[in-house]
């Protein structure tokens, strides 16, 4: 996904970004021993439909993935998502809401600060830092980090790293870091995989965690990733159009299953995604038609952990 980073460059000056962040973020109000890089034993993934690539007969008899029945705890409340309008990905927290009267309260802080800046009493850097400090004090570090990501501010990764360093055992902090990414963030890196495994240990039935973990590891561990992907689609059908189960099958060399899974993703995709999902289907069909041609090259790439079919579906992701 995963965006896999939420930060998007906006055609605004630094001053405009700072003022926009201040005026909006301060109008909001929230009532509101994991070491990500340490060595961990990967959790046992959910069961998945694996394919015996040496047996075309078995592949033909199982063209689609069997349903995975998640063993969710009773009375479990599902996570709230919002959808990124630019990438169509699901952001794993509820939209930010402003309470009544918040705008008036923020203006009492904004005006004198802005006047000092205009009078030359502080530099642009000092002004930006003041804005950040006030927002963190008003909202809390984690909500403000999420706001920066949603508004496309370039400092969002820095604050994601800071939040993780200050509260490394908190589920919401970990999931925010996964969504936003830090300064040294890698969508498929070991640090991100370690954080996702920690999140899975905390909440093994969270669809975002399952989906992102599958995306993170399918290049090197496609069989394990398949189980995560199937379970994520069961728990949150809006993940079906992304076809991560199809990516896993393709990486495993199970091309008939890959075609079937990617066709399901294409059928479930909204109109804005159809072109991208169809391209994936066509690629998988072509590989299936070619048979053994080129398979030695693909196997060498697999051995290196190269993803044979990329996860990105959009120009902006």
Secondary structure, 3 states (H helix, E strand, C coil): CCCCCCCCCCCCCHHHHHHHHHHHHCCCCCCCCCCCCCCCCCCCCCCCCCCCCCCHHHHHHCCCCCCCCCCCCCCCCCCCCEECCCCCCEECCCCCCCCCCHHHHHHHHHHHHHHHHHCCCCCHHHHHHHHHHHHHHHHCHHHHHHHHHHCCCCCHHHHHHHHHHHCCCCHHHHHHHHHHCCCCCCCCCHHHHHHHHHHHHHCCCCHHHHHHHHHHHCCCCHHHHHHHHHHHHHHCHHHHHHCHHHHHHHHHCCHHHHHHHHHHHHHHCCHHHHHHHHHHHHHHHHHHHHCCCCHHHHHHHHHCCCCCCCCCCCCCC
